[in-house]
Amino acid sequence: MDMKELRESQKLRTVDVASQIGIGESTVRNWEKGRTIPKLRIDQFNKLLELYKCNFENLTQAVEKTNIRYSRTSQTHQPEES
């Protein structure tokens, strides 16, 4: 499961996650698009685990899967150098 699938499995919207954790909705979207990784205070991190009903390992795997998926996509859309 990637970051978006993890959130959707709990029937949460990005705005729900953002407001519960105290971050911007764009931050959650950036995680899900592999642009950034979650950088949270301990209390925010624990709240994220609680919201997604997962453990540290599940969240780490979701971050890795998201990054792999989107790094492949961005590599295939790179313009060729002359």
N, C-alpha and C positions, 0 to 999 in steps of 0.2 A: 504494500500500500504506500502511495506517495502522500505528501502533505495535504493535498486537496482531498484525496480519497479518505484520509484519516478524519478530516474535519467533516466531510459529508456523511461519513458512517455514523456520526452522532447527530445528524440532521441540524447542523449549525451553519449559519451564514458567516461570511467573513466579518461583517459588522458585529455579530454576536461575540465572536472570539475577541475581536479588538476591544470592545467595550468591557468585557469581563476581565481582560488582562490589563487594560489601561494603556493600550498602544493605538497607533493609527491603523485604520483599515487597510491603507496602502501597504503597510508593513506585512500584514498577513498575506495579501495578494503577492507581494514580492517573494515571500517564502515559497508560495505555491508555484511560482513561475521560475524558481531556482535562481533568482537575482540576488537574494541574500539568504543567510541562514539565521535561525532564531538566536538572538543575543539578548537574553533576558536576565533580570534579577532573579534570585532564588525563589522569591514568593511568586513572581510571574511565571517562572518555569513550572513550579509545582501546580499552579492554577491551570496551565496549559495541559499538563499531564492529566489533571482531574477532568477538564473539559473533554479531552479526546479519549478519556477512559483507557489510557495506555501507560506503559512503563517507559523508563528511560531508553531501554533497548529498542522498543517499537518506534519511538520518536526518532531516534538516531537512524534507524533503518529507513524511515519515511523521508528524512532529510536527504540521506544518501541517494535513495531512489529518485527523488525529485531532481537532485543535482545531476545525476547521470542522464536522466531523460532530457533535461533541458540543455545540457552541455552538448549532447549529440545533435539536437535540433539546431543550436546556434552554430555548430561546426559545419553543418550541411548548408547553411545559408550564408556562409562567409564569401565575400567577393574574392575572385582570384586575383593574385598579384601579377602585374605585367613585368 
